[in-house]
């Protein structure tokens, strides 16, 4: 190796924020935080997602579905956590949190500008979340639907992707900006409190926009061929309670789960 190449290699090493050993430890905490956060929120999310689908297709009303799901989890926890329903949700949220965490740490390692780091995190988490969430919704629609199993329409795929893009933006990108606004306008003085409030608030608020998209996508699968007017009528009828259910669902998913993920990642500060 030439002298110039050695000098260049040393410069690149010196520009890295963490040593190789510390970086691997940080990645380990990132994965542990993702697994812990996903395990915390997945049971409730699995119950709510099934309940919304069964409510929309008339199989079981929303409250009965929630009661049935919670009872299944509390009375048969091992059977519930071994079910396809739970494992798909757990894999989805573990993968989403792990992607966000690993991208964050990698951007820190290479001293990426905050704006670019946010963009990289949004793109990567959106790609992972959309792919897995659409797969989850396709499986759930077939598992808990009342009609014969069939392929998910392409328009439903697109609508699910649009819904998830809104959710990811509100869960991983918007909170930091909202927290800064809350502090800069002296609404909340504590940085920690501003971060928690924005992390809980942003994913919930976006559900008012994303729920109609979600209902429309499911109705296309459940009732192929019905008129647009009939779809609008169903969405209006189910909008409020479905939005409230999805806010209740998204609170654990990206609100409480996000706070938990941040807490577990705070142990990174103890790595030497």
C-alpha positions in Angstrom: 0.0 0.0 0.0 1.4 3.4 -1.0 2.1 6.1 1.6 -0.7 8.3 0.2 -3.2 5.5 0.5 -2.2 4.9 4.1 -2.5 8.6 4.9 -6.0 8.7 3.3 -7.1 5.6 5.2 -5.9 7.1 8.5 -7.9 10.3 7.7 -11.0 8.3 7.1 -10.6 6.4 10.4 -10.0 9.7 12.3 -13.2 11.1 10.9 -15.3 8.3 12.4 -17.0 9.1 15.6 -16.9 5.7 17.3 -14.3 2.9 17.4 -15.3 -0.4 15.8 -15.8 -2.0 19.2 -18.0 0.8 20.5 -20.0 0.9 17.3 -20.9 -2.8 17.6 -22.0 -2.3 21.2 -24.2 0.6 20.1 -25.7 -1.5 17.4 -26.4 -4.2 20.0 -28.3 -1.6 22.2 -30.2 -0.4 19.1 -31.4 -4.0 18.4 -32.3 -4.6 22.0 -34.3 -1.4 22.2 -36.1 -2.3 19.0 -37.0 -5.8 20.3 -38.1 -4.5 23.7 -40.3 -1.7 22.3 -41.9 -4.1 19.7 -42.6 -6.7 22.4 -44.3 -4.0 24.6 -46.7 -2.8 21.9 -47.4 -5.7 19.6 -50.1 -7.5 21.6 -52.4 -4.5 21.7 -51.8 -3.6 18.1 -52.5 -7.1 16.9 -55.8 -7.0 18.8 -56.9 -3.6 17.4 -55.9 -4.4 13.8 -58.0 -7.6 13.8 -60.9 -5.8 15.4 -61.0 -3.0 12.9 -60.9 -5.5 9.9 -63.7 -7.6 11.5 -65.8 -4.5 12.3 -65.5 -3.2 8.8 -66.6 -6.5 7.1 -69.4 -7.1 9.6 -68.0 -10.2 11.2 -67.8 -8.7 14.7 -68.4 -5.2 16.0 -65.5 -3.2 17.2 -66.0 -3.4 21.0 -66.7 -7.1 20.9 -63.6 -7.6 18.8 -61.5 -5.6 21.3 -62.9 -7.6 24.2 -62.4 -10.9 22.4 -58.8 -10.0 21.6 -57.8 -8.8 25.0 -59.4 -11.8 26.6 -57.5 -14.1 24.3 -54.2 -12.4 25.2 -54.8 -12.4 29.0 -56.3 -15.9 29.3 -54.0 -17.7 26.8 -50.9 -15.5 26.5 -48.6 -18.3 25.3 -51.0 -19.4 22.6 -51.6 -15.7 21.6 -47.8 -14.9 21.3 -47.3 -18.1 19.2 -50.0 -17.1 16.8 -49.4 -15.8 13.2 -51.4 -12.7 14.1 -48.9 -11.7 16.9 -45.7 -12.8 15.2 -46.4 -10.7 12.1 -47.0 -7.6 14.1 -44.0 -8.2 16.3 -41.7 -8.7 13.2 -43.1 -5.5 11.6 -42.5 -3.2 14.6 -39.1 -4.8 15.5 -37.9 -4.3 11.9 -39.2 -0.7 11.8 -37.6 0.3 15.1 -34.4 -1.5 14.4 -34.0 0.2 11.0 -34.6 3.6 12.5 -32.1 3.0 15.3 -29.4 1.5 13.1 -29.6 4.3 10.6 -29.4 6.9 13.4 -26.3 5.3 14.8 -24.7 4.9 11.4 -25.3 8.6 10.6 -23.7 9.5 13.9 -20.7 7.4 13.1 -20.1 9.3 9.8 -21.2 12.7 11.2 -24.0 13.1 8.7 -25.8 16.4 8.9 -29.1 16.3 10.9 -31.3 17.2 7.9 -29.7 14.4 5.7 -29.8 12.0 8.6 -33.6 12.6 9.0 -34.1 12.1 5.3 -32.1 8.8 5.4 -34.1 7.6 8.4 -37.4 8.5 6.8 -36.6 6.8 3.5 -35.3 3.6 5.1 -38.0 3.2 7.7 -40.7 4.0 5.2 -39.4 1.4 2.8 -39.2 -1.3 5.5 -42.5 -0.3 7.2 -44.5 -0.1 4.0 -43.3 -3.4 2.7 -44.0 -5.3 6.0 -47.2 -3.4 6.9 -48.8 -4.0 3.5 -47.8 -7.7 3.9 -49.4 -7.7 7.3 -52.6 -6.1 6.1 -52.8 -8.5 3.2 -52.5 -11.5 5.5 -54.9 -10.0 8.1 -57.5 -9.3 5.4 -57.4 -12.9 4.3 -57.3 -14.4 7.8 -60.1 -12.3 9.3 -62.2 -11.5 6.2 -65.6 -13.0 5.4 -65.2 -13.4 1.7 -63.2 -16.0 -0.2 -59.5 -15.5 -0.1 -58.2 -13.6 -3.1 -55.4 -11.4 -4.2 -55.2 -7.9 -2.7 -56.1 -5.3 -5.4 -53.3 -3.0 -6.6 -55.1 0.1 -5.5 -55.3 -1.3 -1.9 -51.5 -1.8 -2.0 -51.1 1.9 -3.1 -53.5 3.2 -0.4 -51.8 1.1 2.3 -48.4 2.6 1.2 -49.8 6.1 1.3 -51.2 5.5 4.8 -47.9 4.2 6.0 -45.9 7.0 4.6 -48.1 9.5 6.6 -47.6 7.4 9.7 -43.8 7.1 9.4 -43.4 10.8 8.7 -45.5 11.6 11.8 -43.7 9.1 13.9 -40.0 9.4 13.1 -39.5 12.7 11.3 -42.1 15.2 12.7 -41.6 14.8 16.4 -38.1 16.4 16.5 -39.4 19.4 14.6 -42.5 19.7 16.7 -40.4 19.4 19.9 -38.2 22.3 18.7 -41.3 24.4 18.0 -42.7 23.7 21.5 -39.4 24.8 23.1 -38.7 27.8 20.8 -42.1 29.2 21.4 -41.8 28.7 25.2 -44.8 26.3 25.2 -42.8 23.6 26.9 -39.4 24.5 28.5 -38.1 21.0 29.2 -36.4 19.3 26.3 -37.3 15.9 27.6 -41.0 16.8 28.1 -41.2 18.4 24.7 -39.8 15.2 23.1 -42.3 13.0 24.9 -45.3 15.2 24.1 -44.4 15.5 20.4 -43.7 11.7 20.2 -47.1 10.9 21.6 -49.0 13.7 19.8 -47.8 13.5 16.2 -48.6 9.8 15.4 -52.1 10.3 17.0 -53.0 13.4 15.0 -52.1 12.0 11.6 -54.7 9.2 12.1 -57.4 11.7 11.3 -56.0 11.9 7.8 -54.8 8.3 7.4 -57.9 6.4 8.7 -60.1 7.1 5.7 -57.3 5.9 3.4 -57.0 2.7 5.5 -60.8 2.1 5.4 -61.0 2.7 1.7 -58.2 0.2 1.0 -59.9 -2.5 3.1 -63.3 -1.8 1.5 -61.9 -2.3 -1.9 -60.8 -5.8 -0.9 -64.0 -6.6 1.0 -66.5 -5.3 -1.5 -65.1 -5.3 -5.0 -67.2 -3.6 -7.6 -69.4 -1.3 -5.3 -69.8 2.3 -6.2 -67.6 5.1 -4.9 -70.7 6.6 -3.3 -71.3 3.4 -1.3 -67.6 3.4 -0.2 -67.9 7.0 1.0 -71.0 6.2 2.9 -69.3 3.3 4.7 -66.2 5.4 5.5 -68.4 8.2 7.0 -70.2 5.6 9.1 -67.1 4.0 10.4 -64.8 7.0 10.4 -65.0 8.2 14.0 -64.8 4.9 15.9 -62.1 3.6 13.5 -60.1 6.8 13.9 -60.3 6.5 17.7 -59.3 2.9 17.6 -56.4 3.6 15.4 -55.3 6.5 17.7 -55.5 4.0 20.5 -53.5 1.6 18.4 -50.9 4.1 17.2 -50.4 5.5 20.7 -48.7 2.2 21.8 -47.2 1.6 18.3 -45.2 4.8 17.8 -46.1 6.9 20.9 -45.5 4.7 23.9 -43.3 2.4 21.8 -41.3 5.4 20.6 -40.8 6.7 24.2 -39.8 3.2 25.2 -37.3 2.9 22.3 -35.8 6.3 23.3 -35.5 5.1 26.9 -33.8 1.9 26.0 -31.4 3.7 23.6 -30.4 6.1 26.4 -28.3 3.2 27.8 -25.9 4.0 24.9 -24.6 6.8 27.1 -23.1 4.2 29.4 -21.0 2.6 26.6 -17.3 3.6 26.9 
